[in-house]
Amino acid sequence: MTIRKKIAAAAILALVGLLSASVDAQTSRRWVENEVLIKFRDNADSAIARAANRIAGVERIETLGDVRWERVRLRPGQTVEQAVAELPRIQGVEAVQPNFYYHLAVTPNDPQFSSGGMYGLTKISAPAAWDLSTGSSSVVVADIDTGLRYTHQDLAQNAWMNPGELPTNGVDDDGNGFIDDVYGWDFFYNDSNPYDDAGGHGTHTAGTIGAVGNNLLNVAGVNWSVKIMAIKIYSPNGTDSTSAMLVNAYAYIRMMKLRGVNIRATNNSYGDCGEACGYDQATKDGIDAMGDAGIVNVFAAGNDSQNVDSFPAGGNPSPGYPVRYTSPSIIGVASSNSSDTKSGFSNWGTTSIDLAAPGSGILSTYASSDTATTTMSGTSMATPHVTGAVALLAAYHPELSVASLKATILNTVDVLPAWAAYVKTSGRLNVFHALQNPTVCTFTPSITEIRVPTKGKVFDVTVTAPTNCEYSITPSSNWIKILTSKTASGTATVTIRVPVNPTISRTGTVTFGDQSLTITQHRN
């Protein structure tokens, strides 16, 4: 038996052990020592970047999927804290951060969480939704997790396979830079086999998203027909994934989307301290890039039974990331139980967490064999209910944008008094309502052109949009200053400042979602 197989055999129940691990144990290592991630104003392979590295005395290890970020080895004796403080002073460096460790969002599989099995599908009105659609094999979900047992009898039919790649021939057939990426990619071991050997968490989430339905076998997912791309970022330890692995995973998903793979959503059943103990700009950049490419990113709220909004935004350490990022493509999910109240372990936050979904005592596929199922609990289990709903909605309404998919999910919840103090929408997922009542997001600025004098000007723009339609506010040039938040939801007023410019004429734009305002500043 190979070492990897021995590890896999020993790790089948390892995740259960991880579930009872203390937060102190999980937070013992917040980042990789002797390394940092650097973001350059130019390409990481540019002469400016190479010069910056020489000045800093660091050694480049790799350029990440976002070519402006690179992972470097620090000079002997230099700490991560010192590097984060010192390196941003070097010309050409835009940002420096630790290479954070990431861990799985899971909780103990205790008896109180183990009743009801598949009650979640009924709670979210999936049976009624199936009268309208059971999904589509043209829709792809990237499940970022421990991998996938793609030989499982309830998942094999729905496992995504790269149509441009021939298996095990050692050739990059589709020219995407990844050899034999047939089912996806393993970003932990950096190989082509994202098989679930890390305790079954990924296989469990995949089953909720898309276990084959109506086949007389095991369980059913929210989608009976869908394709699940296996993106592996965890080892059997479940505690040693890093920012760099995530950035590369996000970049792969975005690349495949831009190459024509119809990826409509990612499932992210990880997060919160001690899994992601602070603001991580590199991963936020990657999430935003996926959103800009047309992908909804669904994230777990975390399992520390706390209000993540009560902690300072952007702090380190600070609970609630990645779900707390102000990224328009993110849907944040808390966990409900069979009584439609908050699971005891679930985090909450009426700003950061959008809705609830069933996460206590959820029965789904498991990785111990090709026929195995088991019951697990956590916001990890709630999240794939929402991801599955996004995929089902995208199959039924393929014309919907990222903003429209997200707004539809949020606008069609079952509003429940028990959730008013816990999530933004005050409700729990209802996929049938989502399919019946799509929200089409449009963004209409009150002005589309403005001429500004050389002395500068501060002015307001009202952007009209349906409820829960979220969008970024993006200036094309750094001389255009956004004084209000750079993200908004629904109708909002945006304050813009153009500074004094006595010498030259200039033109720039501010984009609100998919609509733009043109600003021209010129001499009188």
Disulfide bonds with the S-S distance in Angstrom:
Cys273-Cys277 2.09
Cys441-Cys469 1.99
